[in-house]
């Protein structure tokens, strides 16, 4: 009997990660921002698509690079599926103007379905905090140049359904982040 128990245990590995919780958090609502090509992008442009959002800034040398690499890999997974879009919101809109965002987008081979958005700082901050319900803050040293300021922002991906409702959050720095986001996107595509 002990030998049989060993055979049963041999097939056991680490417990699988539970899938991300999919529910309705909040409607993103209307917004109008500018993409890396200087085009106005509104919430209307994304209606009818499942989209993945993340929050980055181009002068970041740590987490933002990891998040953007995950986003690039997700873009590749859903290549050719026009029902899926990708949106990176700059948490440093004062610095991240369209030309700078375009250079950053090129680093990750961003395709036509991946927008890097910037706009008025107050509008971007309100969108992130009140619509995505995620933290974003600058240090209190407002007199310093924004590039030197400490920016605090979420490293979560938000997955938004075809109606513009945030349906899931995925911790972006985890090794399984891409798989979890892809699972949510696939679920929302058949919903």
Residue pairs with C-beta under 8 A, 6 or more apart in sequence:
17 176
17 180
19 180
19 183
19 184
20 159
20 168
20 169
20 170
20 180
20 181
20 183
20 184
21 168
22 167
22 168
22 184
22 187
22 188
23 167
23 168
24 165
24 166
24 167
25 133
25 165
25 166
25 167
25 169
26 131
26 132
26 133
26 165
26 166
27 131
27 163
27 164
27 165
27 166
28 43
28 127
28 131
28 132
28 160
28 164
28 165
28 166
29 43
29 131
29 164
30 42
30 43
30 44
31 42
31 43
31 119
31 123
31 127
31 131
32 40
32 41
32 42
32 119
33 40
33 41
33 42
33 89
33 117
33 118
33 119
33 123
33 124
33 127
34 40
34 41
34 98
34 117
34 118
34 119
35 41
35 98
35 101
35 115
35 116
35 117
36 98
36 101
36 102
36 104
36 105
36 110
36 115
36 116
37 98
37 102
38 98
41 87
41 115
41 117
43 164
46 85
46 87
46 160
46 164
47 162
47 163
47 164
48 83
48 162
49 82
49 83
49 84
49 85
49 162
50 83
50 84
50 85
50 159
50 160
50 161
50 162
50 185
50 188
50 189
51 84
51 85
51 86
51 87
51 159
51 160
52 71
52 74
52 84
52 85
52 86
52 87
52 157
52 158
52 159
52 160
52 181
52 185
53 86
53 87
53 88
53 89
53 132
53 157
53 158
53 159
53 160
54 67
54 68
54 70
54 71
54 87
54 88
54 89
54 156
54 157
54 158
54 172
55 67
55 88
55 89
55 91
55 128
55 132
55 134
55 136
55 153
55 154
55 155
55 156
56 64
56 67
56 68
56 88
56 89
56 90
56 91
56 153
57 64
57 90
57 91
57 92
57 95
57 96
57 151
57 153
58 64
58 90
58 92
58 95
58 96
58 100
58 101
58 103
58 104
59 92
59 95
59 147
60 151
63 155
63 172
63 173
66 172
66 173
67 155
67 157
67 172
67 173
68 88
68 104
68 107
68 108
69 108
70 157
70 172
70 177
70 178
70 181
71 86
71 88
71 108
71 114
71 157
72 108
72 109
72 110
73 178
74 86
74 178
74 181
74 182
74 185
75 86
75 110
75 111
75 113
75 114
77 178
77 182
78 84
78 182
78 185
79 111
81 189
82 113
83 162
83 189
84 113
84 185
84 189
85 113
85 114
85 115
86 110
86 113
86 114
86 115
87 114
87 115
87 116
87 117
88 114
88 115
88 116
88 117
89 117
89 124
89 127
89 128
90 96
90 101
90 116
90 117
90 118
90 124
91 124
91 128
91 136
91 151
91 153
92 146
92 147
92 151
93 118
93 119
93 120
93 121
93 124
94 121
94 146
95 146
95 147
96 104
96 116
96 118
97 118
98 118
101 116
101 117
101 118
102 116
104 116
105 114
105 116
108 114
110 116
117 124
118 124
125 136
128 134
128 136
128 153
128 154
129 135
129 136
131 166
132 154
132 158
132 166
133 166
134 153
134 154
134 156
134 158
134 169
135 152
135 153
135 154
136 151
136 152
136 153
136 154
137 151
137 152
137 153
138 146
138 149
138 150
138 151
138 152
139 149
139 150
139 151
141 149
142 149
155 171
155 172
155 173
156 169
156 170
156 171
156 172
157 169
157 170
157 172
157 177
157 181
158 166
158 168
158 169
159 166
159 167
159 168
159 169
159 170
159 181
159 184
159 185
159 188
160 166
160 167
161 167
161 188
161 191
162 188
167 184
167 188
168 184
170 177
170 180
170 181
170 184
171 177
174 180
